[in-house]
Protein backbone atom coordinates (compact mmCIF):
# COMPACT_ATOMS: atom_id res chain seq x y z
CA UNK A 1 0.00 0.00 0.00
CA UNK A 2 2.82 2.37 0.87
CA UNK A 3 4.49 1.59 -2.44
CA UNK A 4 1.28 2.33 -4.30
CA UNK A 5 0.81 5.66 -2.53
CA UNK A 6 4.46 6.54 -3.07
CA UNK A 7 4.18 5.68 -6.76
CA UNK A 8 1.07 7.84 -7.12
CA UNK A 9 2.78 10.78 -5.38
CA UNK A 10 5.90 10.47 -7.51
CA UNK A 11 3.77 10.29 -10.65
CA UNK A 12 1.77 13.36 -9.62
CA UNK A 13 4.97 15.30 -8.85
CA UNK A 14 6.42 14.30 -12.22
CA UNK A 15 3.32 15.53 -14.04
CA UNK A 16 3.36 18.85 -12.15
CA UNK A 17 7.08 19.37 -12.80
CA UNK A 18 6.65 18.48 -16.49
CA UNK A 19 3.70 20.86 -16.83
CA UNK A 20 5.57 23.69 -15.13
CA UNK A 21 8.65 23.06 -17.26
CA UNK A 22 6.54 23.10 -20.42
CA UNK A 23 4.87 26.33 -19.31
CA UNK A 24 8.23 27.94 -18.56
CA UNK A 25 9.53 26.82 -21.96
CA UNK A 26 6.44 28.29 -23.65
CA UNK A 27 6.85 31.62 -21.85
CA UNK A 28 10.56 31.70 -22.66
CA UNK A 29 9.85 30.98 -26.33
CA UNK A 30 7.21 33.73 -26.39
CA UNK A 31 9.69 36.26 -24.98
CA UNK A 32 12.36 35.18 -27.44
CA UNK A 33 9.98 35.53 -30.38
CA UNK A 34 9.06 39.03 -29.15
CA UNK A 35 12.75 39.97 -28.90
CA UNK A 36 13.31 38.92 -32.52
CA UNK A 37 10.18 40.69 -33.78
CA UNK A 38 11.20 43.96 -32.09
CA UNK A 39 14.51 43.99 -33.98
CA UNK A 40 12.51 44.51 -37.18
CA UNK A 41 10.55 47.32 -35.51
CA UNK A 42 13.76 49.07 -34.42
CA UNK A 43 15.00 49.05 -38.03
CA UNK A 44 11.65 50.01 -39.60
CA UNK A 45 11.47 53.01 -37.25
CA UNK A 46 14.91 54.30 -38.23
CA UNK A 47 15.29 57.51 -40.23
CA UNK A 48 15.07 57.63 -44.01
CA UNK A 49 17.94 58.23 -46.38
CA UNK A 50 17.20 60.44 -49.38
CA UNK A 51 18.57 61.89 -52.61
CA UNK A 52 17.06 65.22 -53.63
CA UNK A 53 17.78 67.23 -56.81
CA UNK A 54 17.84 70.95 -55.91
CA UNK A 55 17.74 70.01 -52.21
CA UNK A 56 15.95 72.35 -49.80
CA UNK A 57 14.08 74.68 -52.15
CA UNK A 58 13.67 77.96 -50.25
CA UNK A 59 16.97 77.84 -48.35
CA UNK A 60 19.20 80.97 -48.35
CA UNK A 61 21.76 78.98 -50.36
CA UNK A 62 21.01 77.39 -53.73
CA UNK A 63 21.81 73.70 -54.22
CA UNK A 64 22.23 71.30 -57.14
CA UNK A 65 21.84 68.03 -55.26
CA UNK A 66 21.40 67.13 -51.59
CA UNK A 67 21.62 63.72 -50.04
CA UNK A 68 21.39 61.94 -46.72
CA UNK A 69 22.74 58.43 -46.18
CA UNK A 70 21.90 56.76 -42.88
CA UNK A 71 21.39 53.24 -41.58
CA UNK A 72 21.33 51.14 -38.39
CA UNK A 73 23.85 48.36 -37.81
CA UNK A 74 22.21 46.18 -35.17
CA UNK A 75 25.36 44.64 -33.71
CA UNK A 76 23.86 43.26 -30.48
CA UNK A 77 20.47 41.57 -30.55
CA UNK A 78 20.40 38.41 -28.39
CA UNK A 79 17.31 36.28 -28.71
CA UNK A 80 17.21 35.73 -24.95
CA UNK A 81 17.30 39.41 -23.86
CA UNK A 82 14.85 42.33 -24.35
CA UNK A 83 17.72 44.71 -25.19
CA UNK A 84 19.57 45.52 -28.41
CA UNK A 85 22.29 47.90 -29.57
CA UNK A 86 22.92 49.52 -32.93
CA UNK A 87 25.58 51.75 -34.48
CA UNK A 88 24.05 54.62 -36.47
CA UNK A 89 26.13 56.46 -39.09
CA UNK A 90 24.52 59.45 -40.80
CA UNK A 91 26.11 61.46 -43.61
CA UNK A 92 24.41 64.53 -45.13
CA UNK A 93 25.88 66.57 -47.99
CA UNK A 94 24.59 69.55 -49.95
CA UNK A 95 26.16 70.26 -53.34
CA UNK A 96 26.13 74.02 -53.77
CA UNK A 97 24.98 75.72 -56.98
CA UNK A 98 28.35 77.33 -57.66
CA UNK A 99 31.00 77.10 -60.35
CA UNK A 100 32.93 74.45 -58.42
CA UNK A 101 29.75 72.64 -57.28
CA UNK A 102 31.37 72.25 -53.90
CA UNK A 103 29.99 70.59 -50.78
CA UNK A 104 31.98 72.79 -48.35
CA UNK A 105 30.90 71.45 -44.96
CA UNK A 106 29.21 68.03 -44.98
CA UNK A 107 27.41 66.88 -41.84
CA UNK A 108 28.84 63.75 -40.25
CA UNK A 109 26.95 62.04 -37.44
CA UNK A 110 28.01 58.84 -35.76
CA UNK A 111 26.52 57.30 -32.65
CA UNK A 112 24.96 54.32 -31.00
CA UNK A 113 21.52 53.43 -29.65
CA UNK A 114 20.42 51.09 -26.86
CA UNK A 115 16.88 49.69 -27.16
CA UNK A 116 14.76 48.21 -24.36
CA UNK A 117 11.58 46.27 -25.16
CA UNK A 118 8.87 47.16 -22.62
CA UNK A 119 6.06 44.76 -23.60
CA UNK A 120 5.85 41.45 -25.45
CA UNK A 121 3.03 42.45 -27.79
CA UNK A 122 4.16 43.44 -31.27
CA UNK A 123 0.91 44.88 -32.67
CA UNK A 124 0.76 47.29 -29.70
CA UNK A 125 4.48 47.78 -29.32
CA UNK A 126 6.27 49.79 -26.63
CA UNK A 127 9.99 50.36 -26.26
CA UNK A 128 12.50 52.89 -24.95
CA UNK A 129 15.78 53.97 -26.49
CA UNK A 130 18.84 55.98 -25.50
CA UNK A 131 21.23 57.34 -28.13
CA UNK A 132 24.60 59.08 -28.08
CA UNK A 133 25.56 61.05 -31.22
CA UNK A 134 28.62 62.96 -32.37
CA UNK A 135 27.95 65.66 -35.00
CA UNK A 136 30.70 67.57 -36.83
CA UNK A 137 31.50 69.00 -40.26
CA UNK A 138 35.16 68.11 -40.87
CA UNK A 139 36.40 71.72 -40.79
CA UNK A 140 38.93 73.28 -38.40
CA UNK A 141 38.75 76.99 -39.23
CA UNK A 142 37.46 79.65 -36.84
CA UNK A 143 33.69 79.39 -36.58
CA UNK A 144 33.25 83.17 -36.24
CA UNK A 145 34.85 85.93 -38.32
CA UNK A 146 36.26 89.08 -36.70
CA UNK A 147 33.06 90.98 -37.57
CA UNK A 148 30.98 88.44 -35.64
CA UNK A 149 29.44 86.65 -38.65
CA UNK A 150 29.51 82.84 -38.93
CA UNK A 151 32.18 81.27 -41.15
CA UNK A 152 30.05 78.87 -43.24
CA UNK A 153 32.93 78.07 -45.63
CA UNK A 154 35.61 76.59 -43.38
CA UNK A 155 34.26 77.19 -39.86
CA UNK A 156 34.46 74.38 -37.33
CA UNK A 157 31.23 72.83 -36.05
CA UNK A 158 30.97 70.08 -33.49
CA UNK A 159 28.57 68.96 -30.81
CA UNK A 160 27.79 65.74 -28.95
CA UNK A 161 24.42 64.86 -27.48
CA UNK A 162 22.15 62.32 -25.85
CA UNK A 163 18.64 61.53 -27.08
CA UNK A 164 16.22 59.60 -24.92
CA UNK A 165 12.93 58.51 -26.44
CA UNK A 166 9.80 56.48 -25.81
CA UNK A 167 8.35 54.78 -28.87
CA UNK A 168 4.92 53.23 -29.16
CA UNK A 169 2.57 52.23 -31.93
CA UNK A 170 -0.26 50.10 -33.20
CA UNK A 171 -0.37 47.79 -36.24
CA UNK A 172 -3.80 46.84 -37.57
CA UNK A 173 -4.89 43.50 -39.03
CA UNK A 174 -5.09 43.22 -42.80
CA UNK A 175 -8.53 43.69 -44.31
CA UNK A 176 -9.56 40.35 -45.89
CA UNK A 177 -11.17 42.01 -48.91
CA UNK A 178 -8.29 44.31 -49.89
CA UNK A 179 -5.16 42.91 -48.24
CA UNK A 180 -4.36 46.36 -46.87
CA UNK A 181 -3.37 47.23 -43.30
CA UNK A 182 -1.91 50.21 -41.42
CA UNK A 183 0.40 51.22 -38.60
CA UNK A 184 0.46 54.29 -36.34
CA UNK A 185 3.89 55.05 -34.91
CA UNK A 186 4.91 57.64 -32.30
CA UNK A 187 8.20 58.84 -30.84
CA UNK A 188 8.44 61.26 -27.87
CA UNK A 189 11.95 62.32 -26.92
CA UNK A 190 14.38 64.76 -25.32
CA UNK A 191 17.67 65.84 -26.89
CA UNK A 192 20.46 67.12 -24.60
CA UNK A 193 23.86 68.57 -25.67
CA UNK A 194 25.34 70.45 -22.72
CA UNK A 195 27.04 67.51 -20.97
CA UNK A 196 29.60 67.11 -23.75
CA UNK A 197 32.11 69.09 -25.81
CA UNK A 198 30.77 71.55 -28.41
CA UNK A 199 31.88 74.51 -30.55
CA UNK A 200 31.87 77.65 -28.31
CA UNK A 201 30.31 79.73 -31.11
CA UNK A 202 27.04 77.89 -30.43
CA UNK A 203 26.62 79.45 -27.00
CA UNK A 204 23.54 81.61 -26.66
CA UNK A 205 22.11 80.86 -30.12
CA UNK A 206 21.71 77.10 -30.49
CA UNK A 207 19.10 74.53 -29.46
CA UNK A 208 21.08 72.57 -26.87
CA UNK A 209 17.93 71.07 -25.35
CA UNK A 210 15.07 70.02 -27.59
CA UNK A 211 11.69 68.39 -27.15
CA UNK A 212 11.00 66.09 -30.08
CA UNK A 213 7.86 64.38 -31.33
CA UNK A 214 7.67 62.22 -34.46
CA UNK A 215 4.60 60.58 -35.96
CA UNK A 216 4.52 58.08 -38.81
CA UNK A 217 1.44 56.67 -40.54
CA UNK A 218 2.19 53.73 -42.83
CA UNK A 219 0.09 51.78 -45.33
CA UNK A 220 0.95 48.20 -46.28
CA UNK A 221 -0.38 46.16 -49.19
CA UNK A 222 -0.52 42.43 -49.87
CA UNK A 223 -0.16 41.51 -53.57
CA UNK A 224 -1.03 38.25 -55.29
CA UNK A 225 1.31 36.81 -57.89
CA UNK A 226 0.00 35.64 -61.26
CA UNK A 227 1.15 35.45 -64.86
CA UNK A 228 0.51 39.14 -65.33
CA UNK A 229 2.63 40.17 -62.36
CA UNK A 230 1.70 41.32 -58.85
CA UNK A 231 -1.90 42.38 -58.25
CA UNK A 232 -3.56 43.68 -55.13
CA UNK A 233 -5.22 40.77 -53.39
CA UNK A 234 -6.95 39.56 -50.24
CA UNK A 235 -5.24 38.42 -47.05
CA UNK A 236 -6.87 34.97 -47.05
CA UNK A 237 -4.41 32.78 -45.16
CA UNK A 238 -5.56 29.71 -47.07
CA UNK A 239 -4.08 31.24 -50.22
CA UNK A 240 -1.04 32.80 -48.60
CA UNK A 241 1.49 31.36 -51.06
CA UNK A 242 2.89 33.42 -53.95
CA UNK A 243 2.16 36.72 -52.20
CA UNK A 244 4.13 39.94 -51.79
CA UNK A 245 3.75 42.06 -48.66
CA UNK A 246 5.21 45.57 -48.79
CA UNK A 247 4.92 49.08 -47.42
CA UNK A 248 3.40 51.39 -50.04
CA UNK A 249 2.92 54.72 -48.22
CA UNK A 250 4.75 56.38 -45.34
CA UNK A 251 3.60 59.77 -44.04
CA UNK A 252 6.00 61.29 -41.52
CA UNK A 253 5.63 64.33 -39.30
CA UNK A 254 8.52 65.69 -37.21
CA UNK A 255 8.27 68.41 -34.57
CA UNK A 256 11.22 69.76 -32.57
CA UNK A 257 11.28 72.76 -30.21
CA UNK A 258 14.32 74.17 -28.40
CA UNK A 259 13.61 74.85 -24.70
CA UNK A 260 17.01 76.13 -23.52
CA UNK A 261 17.88 79.82 -23.10
CA UNK A 262 18.80 81.98 -26.11
CA UNK A 263 20.57 85.35 -25.81
CA UNK A 264 18.13 87.20 -28.07
CA UNK A 265 14.96 85.10 -28.04
CA UNK A 266 12.35 84.36 -25.40
CA UNK A 267 10.77 80.98 -24.82
CA UNK A 268 7.86 81.70 -27.18
CA UNK A 269 9.91 82.24 -30.33
CA UNK A 270 8.88 79.62 -32.91
CA UNK A 271 10.63 81.44 -35.74
CA UNK A 272 13.95 80.57 -34.08
CA UNK A 273 13.22 77.57 -31.86
CA UNK A 274 10.89 75.48 -34.03
CA UNK A 275 11.83 72.86 -36.62
CA UNK A 276 8.92 71.09 -38.30
CA UNK A 277 8.65 68.84 -41.34
CA UNK A 278 5.97 66.76 -43.06
CA UNK A 279 6.95 64.11 -45.62
CA UNK A 280 4.98 61.85 -47.94
CA UNK A 281 6.74 58.75 -49.32
CA UNK A 282 5.16 56.48 -51.95
CA UNK A 283 6.57 53.18 -53.19
CA UNK A 284 5.43 51.79 -56.54
CA UNK A 285 4.72 48.06 -56.70
CA UNK A 286 8.00 47.32 -58.51
CA UNK A 287 10.13 49.23 -55.96
CA UNK A 288 11.81 47.55 -52.99
CA UNK A 289 12.55 49.71 -49.91
CA UNK A 290 12.51 52.84 -52.10
CA UNK A 291 9.95 55.67 -52.17
CA UNK A 292 9.21 58.77 -54.17
CA UNK A 293 9.45 61.61 -51.64
CA UNK A 294 7.93 65.05 -51.13
CA UNK A 295 8.72 67.11 -48.00
CA UNK A 296 7.50 70.47 -46.74
CA UNK A 297 8.77 72.15 -43.60
CA UNK A 298 10.31 75.02 -41.70
CA UNK A 299 13.72 75.28 -40.04
CA UNK A 300 14.04 77.85 -37.28
CA UNK A 301 17.50 76.36 -36.89
CA UNK A 302 19.03 74.64 -39.91
CA UNK A 303 20.29 71.21 -38.72
CA UNK A 304 23.07 71.27 -41.34
CA UNK A 305 26.03 71.95 -39.00
CA UNK A 306 27.58 75.44 -39.26
CA UNK A 307 24.49 76.79 -41.07
CA UNK A 308 22.57 76.64 -37.77
CA UNK A 309 21.63 80.35 -37.89
CA UNK A 310 19.69 79.97 -41.15
CA UNK A 311 15.91 79.83 -40.82
CA UNK A 312 13.52 79.29 -43.71
CA UNK A 313 10.54 77.38 -45.09
CA UNK A 314 11.44 74.74 -47.64
CA UNK A 315 10.32 72.02 -50.05
CA UNK A 316 12.29 68.89 -50.91
CA UNK A 317 11.59 66.30 -53.62
CA UNK A 318 13.39 63.13 -54.61
CA UNK A 319 13.84 59.48 -53.60
CA UNK A 320 13.98 58.07 -50.09
CA UNK A 321 14.82 54.69 -48.59
CA UNK A 322 14.82 52.83 -45.28
CA UNK A 323 14.17 49.42 -43.71
CA UNK A 324 10.58 49.14 -44.92
CA UNK A 325 8.44 46.01 -44.68
CA UNK A 326 8.96 43.75 -47.70
CA UNK A 327 8.49 39.99 -47.95
CA UNK A 328 7.56 37.28 -50.46
CA UNK A 329 5.87 33.99 -49.56
C-alpha positions as CSV (number, residue, x, y, z in Angstrom):
1,X,0.0,0.0,0.0
2,X,2.8,2.4,0.9
3,X,4.5,1.6,-2.4
4,X,1.3,2.3,-4.3
5,X,0.8,5.7,-2.5
6,X,4.5,6.5,-3.1
7,X,4.2,5.7,-6.8
8,X,1.1,7.8,-7.1
9,X,2.8,10.8,-5.4
10,X,5.9,10.5,-7.5
11,X,3.8,10.3,-10.6
12,X,1.8,13.4,-9.6
13,X,5.0,15.3,-8.8
14,X,6.4,14.3,-12.2
15,X,3.3,15.5,-14.0
16,X,3.4,18.8,-12.1
17,X,7.1,19.4,-12.8
18,X,6.7,18.5,-16.5
19,X,3.7,20.9,-16.8
20,X,5.6,23.7,-15.1
21,X,8.7,23.1,-17.3
22,X,6.5,23.1,-20.4
23,X,4.9,26.3,-19.3
24,X,8.2,27.9,-18.6
25,X,9.5,26.8,-22.0
26,X,6.4,28.3,-23.6
27,X,6.9,31.6,-21.9
28,X,10.6,31.7,-22.7
29,X,9.9,31.0,-26.3
30,X,7.2,33.7,-26.4
31,X,9.7,36.3,-25.0
32,X,12.4,35.2,-27.4
33,X,10.0,35.5,-30.4
34,X,9.1,39.0,-29.2
35,X,12.8,40.0,-28.9
36,X,13.3,38.9,-32.5
37,X,10.2,40.7,-33.8
38,X,11.2,44.0,-32.1
39,X,14.5,44.0,-34.0
40,X,12.5,44.5,-37.2
41,X,10.5,47.3,-35.5
42,X,13.8,49.1,-34.4
43,X,15.0,49.1,-38.0
44,X,11.7,50.0,-39.6
45,X,11.5,53.0,-37.3
46,X,14.9,54.3,-38.2
47,X,15.3,57.5,-40.2
48,X,15.1,57.6,-44.0
49,X,17.9,58.2,-46.4
50,X,17.2,60.4,-49.4
51,X,18.6,61.9,-52.6
52,X,17.1,65.2,-53.6
53,X,17.8,67.2,-56.8
54,X,17.8,71.0,-55.9
55,X,17.7,70.0,-52.2
56,X,16.0,72.4,-49.8
57,X,14.1,74.7,-52.1
58,X,13.7,78.0,-50.2
59,X,17.0,77.8,-48.3
60,X,19.2,81.0,-48.4
61,X,21.8,79.0,-50.4
62,X,21.0,77.4,-53.7
63,X,21.8,73.7,-54.2
64,X,22.2,71.3,-57.1
65,X,21.8,68.0,-55.3
66,X,21.4,67.1,-51.6
67,X,21.6,63.7,-50.0
68,X,21.4,61.9,-46.7
69,X,22.7,58.4,-46.2
70,X,21.9,56.8,-42.9
71,X,21.4,53.2,-41.6
72,X,21.3,51.1,-38.4
73,X,23.8,48.4,-37.8
74,X,22.2,46.2,-35.2
75,X,25.4,44.6,-33.7
76,X,23.9,43.3,-30.5
77,X,20.5,41.6,-30.6
78,X,20.4,38.4,-28.4
79,X,17.3,36.3,-28.7
80,X,17.2,35.7,-24.9
81,X,17.3,39.4,-23.9
82,X,14.9,42.3,-24.4
83,X,17.7,44.7,-25.2
84,X,19.6,45.5,-28.4
85,X,22.3,47.9,-29.6
86,X,22.9,49.5,-32.9
87,X,25.6,51.7,-34.5
88,X,24.1,54.6,-36.5
89,X,26.1,56.5,-39.1
90,X,24.5,59.4,-40.8
91,X,26.1,61.5,-43.6
92,X,24.4,64.5,-45.1
93,X,25.9,66.6,-48.0
94,X,24.6,69.6,-49.9
95,X,26.2,70.3,-53.3
96,X,26.1,74.0,-53.8
97,X,25.0,75.7,-57.0
98,X,28.4,77.3,-57.7
99,X,31.0,77.1,-60.4
100,X,32.9,74.5,-58.4
101,X,29.7,72.6,-57.3
102,X,31.4,72.3,-53.9
103,X,30.0,70.6,-50.8
104,X,32.0,72.8,-48.3
105,X,30.9,71.5,-45.0
106,X,29.2,68.0,-45.0
107,X,27.4,66.9,-41.8
108,X,28.8,63.8,-40.3
109,X,26.9,62.0,-37.4
110,X,28.0,58.8,-35.8
111,X,26.5,57.3,-32.6
112,X,25.0,54.3,-31.0
113,X,21.5,53.4,-29.7
114,X,20.4,51.1,-26.9
115,X,16.9,49.7,-27.2
116,X,14.8,48.2,-24.4
117,X,11.6,46.3,-25.2
118,X,8.9,47.2,-22.6
119,X,6.1,44.8,-23.6
120,X,5.8,41.5,-25.5
121,X,3.0,42.5,-27.8
122,X,4.2,43.4,-31.3
123,X,0.9,44.9,-32.7
124,X,0.8,47.3,-29.7
125,X,4.5,47.8,-29.3
126,X,6.3,49.8,-26.6
127,X,10.0,50.4,-26.3
128,X,12.5,52.9,-25.0
129,X,15.8,54.0,-26.5
130,X,18.8,56.0,-25.5
131,X,21.2,57.3,-28.1
132,X,24.6,59.1,-28.1
133,X,25.6,61.1,-31.2
134,X,28.6,63.0,-32.4
135,X,27.9,65.7,-35.0
136,X,30.7,67.6,-36.8
137,X,31.5,69.0,-40.3
138,X,35.2,68.1,-40.9
139,X,36.4,71.7,-40.8
140,X,38.9,73.3,-38.4
141,X,38.8,77.0,-39.2
142,X,37.5,79.6,-36.8
143,X,33.7,79.4,-36.6
144,X,33.2,83.2,-36.2
145,X,34.8,85.9,-38.3
146,X,36.3,89.1,-36.7
147,X,33.1,91.0,-37.6
148,X,31.0,88.4,-35.6
149,X,29.4,86.6,-38.6
150,X,29.5,82.8,-38.9
151,X,32.2,81.3,-41.2
152,X,30.1,78.9,-43.2
153,X,32.9,78.1,-45.6
154,X,35.6,76.6,-43.4
155,X,34.3,77.2,-39.9
156,X,34.5,74.4,-37.3
157,X,31.2,72.8,-36.0
158,X,31.0,70.1,-33.5
159,X,28.6,69.0,-30.8
160,X,27.8,65.7,-29.0
161,X,24.4,64.9,-27.5
162,X,22.2,62.3,-25.9
163,X,18.6,61.5,-27.1
164,X,16.2,59.6,-24.9
165,X,12.9,58.5,-26.4
166,X,9.8,56.5,-25.8
167,X,8.3,54.8,-28.9
168,X,4.9,53.2,-29.2
169,X,2.6,52.2,-31.9
170,X,-0.3,50.1,-33.2
171,X,-0.4,47.8,-36.2
172,X,-3.8,46.8,-37.6
173,X,-4.9,43.5,-39.0
174,X,-5.1,43.2,-42.8
175,X,-8.5,43.7,-44.3
176,X,-9.6,40.4,-45.9
177,X,-11.2,42.0,-48.9
178,X,-8.3,44.3,-49.9
179,X,-5.2,42.9,-48.2
180,X,-4.4,46.4,-46.9
181,X,-3.4,47.2,-43.3
182,X,-1.9,50.2,-41.4
183,X,0.4,51.2,-38.6
184,X,0.5,54.3,-36.3
185,X,3.9,55.1,-34.9
186,X,4.9,57.6,-32.3
187,X,8.2,58.8,-30.8
188,X,8.4,61.3,-27.9
189,X,11.9,62.3,-26.9
190,X,14.4,64.8,-25.3
191,X,17.7,65.8,-26.9
192,X,20.5,67.1,-24.6
193,X,23.9,68.6,-25.7
194,X,25.3,70.5,-22.7
195,X,27.0,67.5,-21.0
196,X,29.6,67.1,-23.8
197,X,32.1,69.1,-25.8
198,X,30.8,71.5,-28.4
199,X,31.9,74.5,-30.5
200,X,31.9,77.7,-28.3
201,X,30.3,79.7,-31.1
202,X,27.0,77.9,-30.4
203,X,26.6,79.4,-27.0
204,X,23.5,81.6,-26.7
205,X,22.1,80.9,-30.1
206,X,21.7,77.1,-30.5
207,X,19.1,74.5,-29.5
208,X,21.1,72.6,-26.9
209,X,17.9,71.1,-25.3
210,X,15.1,70.0,-27.6
211,X,11.7,68.4,-27.1
212,X,11.0,66.1,-30.1
213,X,7.9,64.4,-31.3
214,X,7.7,62.2,-34.5
215,X,4.6,60.6,-36.0
216,X,4.5,58.1,-38.8
217,X,1.4,56.7,-40.5
218,X,2.2,53.7,-42.8
219,X,0.1,51.8,-45.3
220,X,1.0,48.2,-46.3
221,X,-0.4,46.2,-49.2
222,X,-0.5,42.4,-49.9
223,X,-0.2,41.5,-53.6
224,X,-1.0,38.2,-55.3
225,X,1.3,36.8,-57.9
226,X,0.0,35.6,-61.3
227,X,1.1,35.4,-64.9
228,X,0.5,39.1,-65.3
229,X,2.6,40.2,-62.4
230,X,1.7,41.3,-58.9
231,X,-1.9,42.4,-58.2
232,X,-3.6,43.7,-55.1
233,X,-5.2,40.8,-53.4
234,X,-7.0,39.6,-50.2
235,X,-5.2,38.4,-47.0
236,X,-6.9,35.0,-47.1
237,X,-4.4,32.8,-45.2
238,X,-5.6,29.7,-47.1
239,X,-4.1,31.2,-50.2
240,X,-1.0,32.8,-48.6
241,X,1.5,31.4,-51.1
242,X,2.9,33.4,-53.9
243,X,2.2,36.7,-52.2
244,X,4.1,39.9,-51.8
245,X,3.8,42.1,-48.7
246,X,5.2,45.6,-48.8
247,X,4.9,49.1,-47.4
248,X,3.4,51.4,-50.0
249,X,2.9,54.7,-48.2
250,X,4.7,56.4,-45.3
251,X,3.6,59.8,-44.0
252,X,6.0,61.3,-41.5
253,X,5.6,64.3,-39.3
254,X,8.5,65.7,-37.2
255,X,8.3,68.4,-34.6
256,X,11.2,69.8,-32.6
257,X,11.3,72.8,-30.2
258,X,14.3,74.2,-28.4
259,X,13.6,74.8,-24.7
260,X,17.0,76.1,-23.5
261,X,17.9,79.8,-23.1
262,X,18.8,82.0,-26.1
263,X,20.6,85.4,-25.8
264,X,18.1,87.2,-28.1
265,X,15.0,85.1,-28.0
266,X,12.4,84.4,-25.4
267,X,10.8,81.0,-24.8
268,X,7.9,81.7,-27.2
269,X,9.9,82.2,-30.3
270,X,8.9,79.6,-32.9
271,X,10.6,81.4,-35.7
272,X,14.0,80.6,-34.1
273,X,13.2,77.6,-31.9
274,X,10.9,75.5,-34.0
275,X,11.8,72.9,-36.6
276,X,8.9,71.1,-38.3
277,X,8.7,68.8,-41.3
278,X,6.0,66.8,-43.1
279,X,7.0,64.1,-45.6
280,X,5.0,61.8,-47.9
281,X,6.7,58.7,-49.3
282,X,5.2,56.5,-52.0
283,X,6.6,53.2,-53.2
284,X,5.4,51.8,-56.5
285,X,4.7,48.1,-56.7
286,X,8.0,47.3,-58.5
287,X,10.1,49.2,-56.0
288,X,11.8,47.6,-53.0
289,X,12.5,49.7,-49.9
290,X,12.5,52.8,-52.1
291,X,10.0,55.7,-52.2
292,X,9.2,58.8,-54.2
293,X,9.5,61.6,-51.6
294,X,7.9,65.1,-51.1
295,X,8.7,67.1,-48.0
296,X,7.5,70.5,-46.7
297,X,8.8,72.1,-43.6
298,X,10.3,75.0,-41.7
299,X,13.7,75.3,-40.0
300,X,14.0,77.8,-37.3
301,X,17.5,76.4,-36.9
302,X,19.0,74.6,-39.9
303,X,20.3,71.2,-38.7
304,X,23.1,71.3,-41.3
305,X,26.0,71.9,-39.0
306,X,27.6,75.4,-39.3
307,X,24.5,76.8,-41.1
308,X,22.6,76.6,-37.8
309,X,21.6,80.3,-37.9
310,X,19.7,80.0,-41.2
311,X,15.9,79.8,-40.8
312,X,13.5,79.3,-43.7
313,X,10.5,77.4,-45.1
314,X,11.4,74.7,-47.6
315,X,10.3,72.0,-50.0
316,X,12.3,68.9,-50.9
317,X,11.6,66.3,-53.6
318,X,13.4,63.1,-54.6
319,X,13.8,59.5,-53.6
320,X,14.0,58.1,-50.1
321,X,14.8,54.7,-48.6
322,X,14.8,52.8,-45.3
323,X,14.2,49.4,-43.7
324,X,10.6,49.1,-44.9
325,X,8.4,46.0,-44.7
326,X,9.0,43.7,-47.7
327,X,8.5,40.0,-47.9
328,X,7.6,37.3,-50.5
329,X,5.9,34.0,-49.6
